[in-house]
Amino acid sequence: MVYDLFLKNVRCFKEKRVDFPLETPVLIVGDNGSGKTTILESILLAGYGFLYGARASTFIRKGETEAFLLLNWVDENTDHEIKVEVKGTHREIFLDKKKKDSISIRDLTSFSWFFPQDILLTLGSSEERRRYLDETISMAYSSYRNVLNIYRQAVKQRNIALRKNADDREIDVYDQQIASAGTRIIKKRMAEVAILNEIFSKIAFELIEQKSSISYFPKALRSEEIEESLIEMLYVSRETDRKEGVTSTGPHRDPVEIIFDERQARNASSYGERKIISLALKLSQREYLQRVCQKNVGFLADDLFSELVCKRRQSIMNYLIDKGIYTIATTTEKAVDNCVYLEVFKAEKDSVIH
């Protein structure tokens, strides 16, 4: 779990160290622009190597040319240090003083997260939910991540071949590669969705008191032989794909829906309900990773309580505390009226006070 974060020239922070209590939920309270989201994004950048919808260069404090952050955390009683140096558009990551890539860091860090953009898990298209599903499985199984990369590369090469009007023999090769990797993806998705659904339905009901589920029915399941079905689907769509220059069928186009009260969540729920459903999906990701990887997984949550009635805020805090989930969350002062919390940090510009 995270226990220490040092920031230098990071957005509104000139130089700041934040010490977090271990195994105790933390609520960072502050107005918009106070730097509370920057703290979570710093942890995310160090642990997973990316920022939500932003380049690393946006992390640098105005007027400075470089930024620096140091994250200390404990995993299975072992202390680790991640250092991130950002200079312009370039960044370097060091784990325990050794230079690493972000992929190797991700395999060691242990947390899931919820940011306001994650409302797209219910409001957005199937692409958002497929990404969630693939991200979740990839975080637990590096072998699945490797198969995804093989599949995506085959789709990319097929698209290039389609656009240059390559002969059928060349496209046949890519069809076979897509079908082979796609079969493994579909089978793994189906197996892991069953586990995720068990977790998600319980969490969603506890938070919102409605039946909810994840629906995944790949088009290739219309046949008992998935690989043969994929090859046939690719062949049937080939001429249309030639005209459009894209591969229009396969696991990368399979529908993934969230069912809420027997209807699609994006159509059937209020904004607050959609937010809680999206939160339940990310909490399900956390519990899934904890179960599959057999290690403690923390949770980051930005702007956790906004646009939720007090009853919903209370149920969220009760869930996090009752389940003993190590959480670092942010919110505004207005959002925590009459809500239960344990450790509270006050965020102000260039300062975080415990």
C-alpha positions in Angstrom: 0.0 0.0 0.0 1.1 3.6 -0.6 2.6 5.2 2.4 4.7 8.1 1.1 4.5 10.5 -2.0 6.9 13.2 -2.8 6.2 15.8 -5.6 8.5 18.5 -7.0 7.3 20.9 -9.7 4.2 18.8 -10.3 1.3 21.1 -11.4 0.3 23.3 -8.4 2.9 21.7 -6.1 6.3 23.3 -5.9 7.6 20.8 -3.4 5.4 18.6 -1.2 5.6 15.3 0.7 2.4 13.4 1.7 2.6 10.6 4.3 -0.4 8.2 4.1 -1.5 6.0 7.0 -1.3 2.3 6.1 -4.5 0.2 6.0 -6.7 3.2 6.7 -9.1 4.8 4.2 -8.0 8.3 3.3 -10.3 11.1 2.1 -8.6 14.1 0.5 -10.9 17.1 0.7 -10.5 20.3 -1.3 -12.0 22.7 -3.8 -11.5 22.2 -7.6 -8.0 23.2 -8.6 -6.6 22.5 -5.1 -4.4 19.6 -6.3 -6.3 16.7 -4.9 -6.7 15.0 -8.3 -3.0 15.6 -9.0 -2.1 13.4 -6.0 -4.1 10.5 -7.4 -2.8 11.0 -10.9 0.8 11.0 -9.5 0.2 7.6 -8.0 -1.4 6.4 -11.2 1.5 7.7 -13.3 4.1 6.1 -11.1 2.2 2.8 -10.8 0.8 2.4 -14.3 2.7 4.9 -16.5 -0.2 7.0 -17.8 -2.6 9.9 -17.1 -6.3 10.0 -18.0 -6.6 11.9 -21.3 -3.4 13.9 -20.8 0.3 13.9 -21.8 3.0 13.6 -19.3 4.2 17.1 -20.2 1.0 18.5 -18.7 2.3 17.3 -15.4 5.1 19.9 -15.2 4.5 23.0 -13.1 4.0 26.2 -15.1 7.3 27.9 -15.6 9.4 24.8 -15.0 11.1 22.5 -17.5 10.9 19.2 -15.5 8.9 17.5 -12.8 9.8 14.8 -10.3 7.8 12.4 -8.1 8.8 9.7 -5.7 6.3 7.0 -4.6 7.0 4.6 -1.7 4.7 1.6 -1.1 4.8 -1.7 0.7 3.8 -5.0 -1.0 3.7 -8.3 0.9 5.9 -6.7 3.6 8.5 -5.5 1.1 9.2 -1.8 0.6 9.5 -0.5 -2.9 10.3 2.9 -4.4 9.2 4.3 -7.8 10.7 7.4 -9.2 9.4 9.3 -12.2 11.3 12.0 -14.0 9.4 14.1 -16.6 11.2 16.4 -19.0 9.1 17.9 -21.8 7.4 15.0 -23.5 9.9 12.5 -22.2 9.6 10.5 -19.0 11.7 7.9 -17.2 10.6 5.4 -14.5 12.8 3.8 -11.9 11.9 0.9 -9.7 14.1 0.5 -6.6 16.7 2.7 -8.4 16.7 0.6 -11.6 15.3 2.0 -14.9 12.1 0.1 -15.9 9.3 0.3 -18.5 5.7 0.9 -17.4 4.6 -2.7 -18.2 7.0 -4.2 -15.6 5.9 -1.7 -13.0 2.2 -2.5 -13.6 2.9 -6.2 -12.9 4.1 -5.2 -9.4 1.8 -2.4 -8.3 -1.5 -3.4 -6.6 -4.4 -1.0 -7.0 -7.4 -0.3 -9.1 -9.0 3.2 -9.7 -12.1 5.2 -10.4 -12.0 8.6 -12.2 -14.9 10.8 -13.4 -14.1 9.6 -17.0 -15.1 6.1 -15.9 -18.8 7.1 -16.1 -18.3 6.1 -19.8 -18.4 2.5 -18.7 -22.2 3.0 -18.6 -22.7 6.1 -20.7 -20.3 5.2 -23.5 -20.2 2.6 -26.3 -19.4 -1.1 -26.1 -15.8 -0.1 -26.9 -15.5 1.4 -23.4 -16.7 -1.8 -21.8 -14.5 -4.0 -23.9 -11.6 -1.9 -22.9 -12.6 -2.4 -19.2 -12.9 -6.1 -19.7 -9.6 -6.5 -21.5 -7.8 -4.2 -19.1 -9.1 -6.1 -16.1 -8.1 -9.5 -17.5 -4.7 -8.2 -18.7 -3.9 -6.9 -15.2 -4.3 -10.4 -13.8 -2.9 -12.4 -16.7 0.1 -11.2 -18.8 -0.5 -14.1 -21.2 -3.9 -12.6 -22.1 -2.2 -9.2 -22.7 0.2 -11.0 -25.1 -2.6 -12.6 -27.0 -4.4 -9.2 -27.3 -1.2 -7.7 -28.7 -0.9 -10.5 -31.3 -4.6 -10.1 -32.2 -4.4 -6.3 -32.6 -1.3 -6.5 -34.7 -3.0 -9.0 -37.0 -6.1 -6.7 -37.3 -3.8 -3.8 -38.1 -1.9 -5.7 -40.8 -5.2 -6.9 -42.3 -6.5 -3.3 -42.4 -3.3 -2.3 -44.3 -3.8 -5.1 -46.7 -7.4 -4.2 -47.3 -6.6 -0.6 -48.0 -3.9 -1.5 -50.6 -6.3 -4.1 -52.2 -4.0 -7.0 -51.5 -4.9 -10.4 -53.0 -7.0 -12.9 -51.1 -4.0 -15.1 -50.3 -2.4 -12.4 -48.2 -5.6 -11.6 -46.4 -6.2 -15.3 -45.8 -3.0 -15.3 -43.7 -4.3 -12.4 -41.5 -7.7 -14.0 -41.2 -6.1 -17.2 -39.8 -4.1 -15.2 -37.3 -7.1 -13.2 -36.2 -9.2 -16.3 -35.8 -6.6 -18.1 -33.8 -5.9 -15.3 -31.4 -9.5 -14.2 -31.4 -10.6 -17.7 -30.2 -8.3 -17.5 -27.2 -9.6 -14.0 -26.4 -13.3 -15.0 -26.6 -12.8 -18.1 -24.4 -10.8 -16.2 -21.8 -13.3 -13.3 -21.7 -16.2 -15.7 -21.2 -14.4 -17.5 -18.4 -13.4 -14.3 -16.6 -16.8 -12.5 -17.1 -18.4 -15.4 -15.2 -16.1 -14.5 -12.2 -16.6 -10.8 -12.6 -20.3 -11.1 -12.8 -20.5 -12.9 -9.5 -18.5 -10.1 -7.9 -20.2 -7.2 -9.7 -23.8 -8.3 -9.0 -23.1 -8.5 -5.3 -21.3 -5.1 -5.1 -23.8 -3.3 -7.3 -26.7 -4.6 -5.2 -25.0 -3.6 -2.0 -24.4 0.0 -3.3 -27.7 0.6 -5.2 -30.1 -2.3 -4.3 -30.8 -3.3 -7.8 -29.9 -6.4 -9.8 -27.1 -5.7 -12.3 -24.9 -7.8 -14.5 -22.3 -7.8 -17.3 -23.6 -9.1 -20.6 -21.0 -10.6 -23.1 -22.3 -12.7 -26.1 -19.6 -12.8 -28.8 -21.0 -13.1 -32.3 -18.8 -16.1 -33.1 -20.7 -18.2 -30.5 -23.4 -18.8 -33.0 -21.3 -21.8 -34.0 -19.8 -24.4 -31.7 -16.4 -24.0 -33.4 -15.3 -20.5 -32.5 -12.2 -20.4 -34.7 -14.1 -21.7 -37.8 -16.9 -19.3 -37.1 -14.5 -16.3 -37.0 -12.8 -17.4 -40.3 -16.2 -17.6 -41.9 -17.3 -14.2 -40.5 -14.1 -12.6 -41.8 -14.6 -14.2 -45.2 -18.2 -13.0 -45.5 -17.3 -9.5 -44.5 -14.2 -9.3 -46.7 -15.6 -7.3 -49.7 -17.3 -4.8 -47.4 -14.1 -4.5 -45.4 -12.2 -3.8 -48.6 -14.5 -0.9 -49.4 -14.3 0.5 -45.8 -10.6 -0.4 -45.3 -11.2 -1.8 -41.8 -11.9 -5.2 -40.2 -15.5 -5.0 -39.2 -15.9 -8.3 -37.3 -14.1 -10.1 -34.5 -13.7 -9.8 -30.7 -12.7 -6.2 -31.1 -16.3 -5.5 -32.2 -18.2 -7.9 -29.9 -20.9 -6.1 -27.8 -20.5 -5.8 -24.0 -23.4 -4.3 -22.1 -24.2 -3.6 -18.4 -27.7 -4.7 -17.5 -29.4 -2.7 -14.7 -32.9 -3.6 -13.5 -33.3 -5.9 -16.6 -32.5 -3.0 -19.0 -29.3 -1.6 -20.5 -27.8 0.7 -17.9 -27.0 3.5 -20.3 -30.7 3.8 -21.2 -32.4 2.8 -18.0 -30.7 4.7 -15.1 -30.2 8.2 -13.8 -26.8 9.9 -13.9 -26.2 9.1 -10.2 -27.2 5.5 -10.7 -24.9 5.3 -13.8 -22.0 6.7 -11.7 -22.6 4.1 -8.9 -22.8 1.3 -11.5 -19.5 2.5 -13.0 -18.0 2.6 -9.6 -19.2 -0.9 -8.8 -17.5 -2.1 -12.0 -14.2 -0.6 -10.9 -14.6 -2.0 -7.4 -15.4 -5.4 -9.0 -12.1 -5.1 -10.9 -10.3 -4.5 -7.6 -11.9 -7.5 -5.9 -11.3 -9.7 -9.0 -7.6 -8.8 -9.1 -7.4 -9.5 -5.4 -9.0 -12.9 -5.8 -7.1 -14.0 -8.9 -3.7 -12.6 -7.9 -4.1 -13.5 -4.3 -2.7 -10.2 -2.9 -4.1 -7.0 -1.4 -5.3 -4.5 -4.0 -5.9 -0.8 -3.1 -8.4 1.6 -4.6 -8.0 5.2 -5.9 -11.2 7.2 -6.4 -11.4 10.8 -7.7 -14.3 13.1 -7.1 -16.0 10.1 -5.4 -19.2 11.7 -4.0 -20.2 14.5 -6.5 -23.7 14.4 -7.8 -24.7 11.7 -5.4 -27.3 12.0 -2.6 -26.1 11.5 0.9 -27.6 8.1 1.2 -25.5 6.9 -1.7 -22.4 8.5 -0.4 -23.0 6.8 3.0 -23.4 3.4 1.4 -20.1 3.8 -0.6 -18.1 4.8 2.5 -19.7 2.1 4.6 -18.8 -0.5 1.9 -15.1 0.7 1.7 -14.7 0.7 5.4 -16.6 -2.5 6.2 -14.6 -4.4 3.5 -11.4 -3.0 4.8 -10.4 -1.7 1.4 -7.3 0.5 1.4 -8.6 3.6 -0.3 -7.3 7.0 -1.2 -10.3 9.1 -2.4 -10.9 12.8 -3.2 -14.0 14.9 -2.9 -15.1 18.5 -2.2 -16.1 19.8 1.2 -19.7 20.1 0.2 -19.8 16.5 -0.8 -18.8 15.1 2.6 -21.6 16.7 4.7 -23.0 14.0 7.1 -20.8 11.3 5.6 -18.6 8.9 7.6 -14.8 8.9 7.0 -11.7 8.0 8.9 -8.5 9.8 7.9 -9.1 13.2 6.3 -6.5 15.3 4.4 -7.2 19.0 3.5 -5.9 19.9 0.0 -5.1 23.6 -0.7 -3.0 25.0 -3.5 0.6 23.8 -3.0 -0.4 22.1 0.3 -1.9 19.0 1.7 -2.6 19.0 5.5 -3.5 16.0 7.6 
